[in-house]
């Protein structure tokens, strides 16, 4: 049976697995935001890092050495992020949480689209654009209004208290993940009985290990992604497709069967 013919069966299987779960969580990556117009990192030809490693401007070392260069590099990407809208995949996950099926959502994205779609329990393991921090006095300020002003005037954001450069609270290449956030994410992975992976190829790194932790603890694994992942053989259900189409179909099946 080919992928297309088998799709309705896989959607029913995924919905049934979620329906009988007691503590389901979701784990999302850049692929859930690409339908909203935000490029991912590694897709051939179009990903931000499609031609190799991230540019120095996008690393923590590059930011420390040349904040102006970072913000110049970040400007076009930030413009796309702040103009993006949640897509049906984001909204489907918010619906699953609102209906009590998903207990939490772990995301590698910093774009705030899950929250804007209505998800409430969101763990952002790669940081967030919700806030900026002064690299001199560590004062924290709300991110969106400052970043929107930067898009308008292209002036590097500076702290109102001391004049230091403000850094978005996103994890740049070469920067350590926040230990407290990862501790909470690992706890969720260890306690869940179903983990729904959506929009990530699990390319490696500490965050990508979370689904593996869940599987090792006995959780059932559902994967929805366009391309294969290293955990495909461990999945109870795997659907190679568009998360913005598949996730709403799973929600519809859950609501229909209920």
PLY file of the C-alpha trace (Angstrom):
ply
format ascii 1.0
element vertex 258
property float x
property float y
property float z
element edge 257
property int vertex1
property int vertex2
end_header
0.00 0.00 0.00
1.49 3.35 -1.01
1.74 6.47 1.16
-1.25 8.26 -0.40
-3.57 5.24 -0.30
-2.56 4.50 3.29
-2.99 8.09 4.51
-6.59 7.79 5.82
-5.62 4.70 7.82
-2.58 6.45 9.29
-4.65 9.48 10.25
-7.16 7.21 12.01
-4.33 5.39 13.78
-2.76 8.65 14.96
-6.12 9.93 16.18
-6.83 6.67 18.02
-3.43 6.74 19.71
-4.01 10.31 20.90
-7.56 9.52 22.01
-6.43 6.75 24.36
-3.47 8.68 25.74
-3.33 9.91 29.31
-0.41 12.34 28.92
0.31 13.30 25.32
2.78 16.02 24.33
3.88 17.50 21.01
7.37 18.30 19.77
7.67 20.69 16.84
10.39 22.08 14.61
10.85 24.58 11.81
8.72 22.53 9.43
5.51 23.53 11.17
6.22 27.19 10.42
7.33 26.86 6.80
3.69 26.86 5.60
3.44 30.28 7.30
6.28 31.56 5.11
9.17 31.21 7.57
12.15 29.37 6.02
13.63 26.41 7.84
17.34 25.76 8.28
18.34 22.75 6.26
15.93 22.16 3.36
17.94 21.77 0.13
18.20 25.02 -1.80
15.89 27.08 0.42
16.91 26.48 4.04
18.81 29.20 5.89
21.77 26.83 6.26
21.21 24.94 3.01
24.74 25.67 1.84
26.54 24.62 5.03
26.97 25.94 8.53
25.23 29.10 9.77
26.92 32.37 8.78
29.11 33.91 11.46
26.59 36.75 11.85
24.06 34.18 13.08
26.30 32.74 15.80
26.76 33.89 19.39
30.38 34.68 18.58
29.30 36.80 15.63
26.74 38.65 17.74
29.30 39.39 20.47
31.85 40.67 17.94
29.48 42.62 15.70
25.90 43.19 16.94
25.24 45.53 14.02
26.23 42.77 11.60
23.89 40.34 13.37
20.94 42.71 13.13
21.66 43.45 9.47
21.68 39.69 8.77
18.58 39.15 10.94
16.48 41.94 9.39
14.97 40.06 6.39
14.30 36.92 8.44
12.74 38.92 11.27
10.52 40.72 8.78
9.14 37.38 7.58
8.68 36.08 11.12
6.79 39.12 12.41
4.54 39.23 9.35
3.76 35.49 9.50
0.42 34.14 10.68
-0.30 30.80 12.40
-1.25 28.12 9.91
-3.74 25.24 10.28
-1.02 23.05 11.81
-0.46 25.51 14.65
-4.19 25.85 15.18
-4.72 22.08 15.18
-2.21 21.64 18.00
-3.90 24.44 19.95
-7.21 22.63 19.49
-5.72 19.38 20.80
-4.57 21.22 23.92
-7.90 23.01 24.38
-9.70 19.66 24.19
-7.45 18.22 26.89
-5.55 15.78 24.67
-2.19 17.55 24.56
-0.80 18.42 27.99
2.15 20.45 26.70
3.99 21.45 23.54
7.77 21.58 23.19
8.99 23.63 20.24
12.35 24.39 18.69
10.83 27.55 17.16
11.14 31.04 18.59
8.52 32.65 16.31
5.61 32.73 18.84
3.20 31.26 16.29
2.10 28.46 18.62
1.11 31.00 21.26
-0.64 33.19 18.71
-2.60 30.13 17.53
-3.85 29.57 21.08
-1.42 27.06 22.60
-0.87 27.90 26.27
1.58 25.34 27.67
4.57 25.96 25.36
8.20 25.12 26.17
10.58 27.00 23.84
13.86 25.06 23.97
15.64 27.29 21.44
14.53 30.53 23.01
11.92 33.10 22.11
11.38 36.45 20.44
9.02 37.40 23.26
11.85 39.18 25.09
15.24 40.81 24.58
18.03 41.05 27.17
20.66 43.78 27.53
24.11 42.26 27.17
25.52 44.87 29.57
23.09 45.15 32.52
20.86 42.13 31.74
17.67 44.19 31.79
14.82 42.31 30.06
12.32 44.05 27.77
9.31 42.90 25.68
10.50 41.76 22.26
7.80 42.42 19.63
7.49 46.23 20.03
11.26 46.70 20.07
11.78 44.39 17.10
9.01 46.06 15.12
10.69 49.40 15.74
13.98 47.92 14.52
12.30 46.75 11.31
11.08 50.28 10.77
14.21 52.32 11.52
16.95 49.62 11.28
18.65 50.96 14.42
20.20 48.33 16.68
17.96 47.95 19.77
19.53 49.43 22.88
18.70 49.23 26.57
16.71 52.17 27.93
18.50 51.77 31.28
22.17 51.68 30.29
22.37 52.00 26.51
23.76 48.50 26.01
22.86 46.39 22.98
19.72 44.27 23.39
19.94 40.63 22.26
16.83 38.64 21.31
16.31 35.76 23.74
16.82 33.19 20.99
19.53 30.55 21.13
22.10 31.36 18.48
24.48 28.81 16.98
27.25 28.12 19.47
25.12 29.18 22.46
24.14 26.84 25.29
20.48 25.91 25.74
18.87 27.19 28.93
19.28 24.43 31.51
16.01 25.07 33.34
14.01 24.95 30.12
15.68 21.72 29.03
15.09 20.18 32.46
11.37 20.84 32.12
11.35 19.52 28.53
13.12 16.32 29.61
10.61 15.86 32.43
7.74 16.07 29.96
9.48 13.62 27.63
9.99 11.15 30.47
6.41 11.37 31.74
4.41 11.35 28.49
2.75 8.25 27.07
2.46 9.68 23.52
4.76 12.15 21.79
3.59 13.74 18.55
6.56 14.95 16.50
5.62 17.46 13.82
7.73 19.40 11.34
11.25 18.31 12.24
13.72 15.86 10.75
15.39 15.47 14.20
18.81 16.47 12.86
20.65 16.12 16.16
21.48 18.18 19.20
20.09 18.20 22.74
16.54 19.17 21.76
16.29 16.47 19.09
17.03 13.86 21.76
13.73 14.53 23.54
11.57 12.20 21.38
14.19 9.48 21.85
13.98 9.96 25.62
10.20 9.59 25.43
10.43 6.40 23.38
12.99 4.91 25.77
10.53 5.53 28.61
7.82 3.65 26.73
5.91 6.45 25.01
4.20 5.82 21.70
5.66 7.92 18.88
3.76 9.66 16.08
5.85 11.44 13.43
4.52 13.89 10.84
7.24 15.29 8.60
7.91 15.63 4.90
11.25 13.84 5.07
12.50 10.77 6.97
13.87 11.07 10.50
16.28 8.90 12.50
13.37 7.67 14.64
11.06 6.55 11.83
11.56 2.88 12.70
10.50 3.57 16.29
7.24 5.28 15.33
3.82 3.74 15.86
2.53 6.03 13.11
4.61 7.92 10.56
3.15 10.25 7.94
5.36 11.88 5.34
3.28 14.93 4.52
2.46 18.58 5.10
1.84 19.22 8.80
-0.58 22.03 7.90
-2.78 19.42 6.19
-2.18 16.30 8.28
-2.62 17.79 11.77
-6.07 19.29 11.00
-7.07 15.93 9.48
-6.12 14.19 12.74
-8.16 16.72 14.74
-11.14 16.23 12.43
-10.89 12.44 12.86
-10.74 12.81 16.65
-13.79 15.06 16.66
-15.67 12.79 14.27
-14.95 9.62 16.25
-15.82 11.32 19.53
0 1
1 2
2 3
3 4
4 5
5 6
6 7
7 8
8 9
9 10
10 11
11 12
12 13
13 14
14 15
15 16
16 17
17 18
18 19
19 20
20 21
21 22
22 23
23 24
24 25
25 26
26 27
27 28
28 29
29 30
30 31
31 32
32 33
33 34
34 35
35 36
36 37
37 38
38 39
39 40
40 41
41 42
42 43
43 44
44 45
45 46
46 47
47 48
48 49
49 50
50 51
51 52
52 53
53 54
54 55
55 56
56 57
57 58
58 59
59 60
60 61
61 62
62 63
63 64
64 65
65 66
66 67
67 68
68 69
69 70
70 71
71 72
72 73
73 74
74 75
75 76
76 77
77 78
78 79
79 80
80 81
81 82
82 83
83 84
84 85
85 86
86 87
87 88
88 89
89 90
90 91
91 92
92 93
93 94
94 95
95 96
96 97
97 98
98 99
99 100
100 101
101 102
102 103
103 104
104 105
105 106
106 107
107 108
108 109
109 110
110 111
111 112
112 113
113 114
114 115
115 116
116 117
117 118
118 119
119 120
120 121
121 122
122 123
123 124
124 125
125 126
126 127
127 128
128 129
129 130
130 131
131 132
132 133
133 134
134 135
135 136
136 137
137 138
138 139
139 140
140 141
141 142
142 143
143 144
144 145
145 146
146 147
147 148
148 149
149 150
150 151
151 152
152 153
153 154
154 155
155 156
156 157
157 158
158 159
159 160
160 161
161 162
162 163
163 164
164 165
165 166
166 167
167 168
168 169
169 170
170 171
171 172
172 173
173 174
174 175
175 176
176 177
177 178
178 179
179 180
180 181
181 182
182 183
183 184
184 185
185 186
186 187
187 188
188 189
189 190
190 191
191 192
192 193
193 194
194 195
195 196
196 197
197 198
198 199
199 200
200 201
201 202
202 203
203 204
204 205
205 206
206 207
207 208
208 209
209 210
210 211
211 212
212 213
213 214
214 215
215 216
216 217
217 218
218 219
219 220
220 221
221 222
222 223
223 224
224 225
225 226
226 227
227 228
228 229
229 230
230 231
231 232
232 233
233 234
234 235
235 236
236 237
237 238
238 239
239 240
240 241
241 242
242 243
243 244
244 245
245 246
246 247
247 248
248 249
249 250
250 251
251 252
252 253
253 254
254 255
255 256
256 257
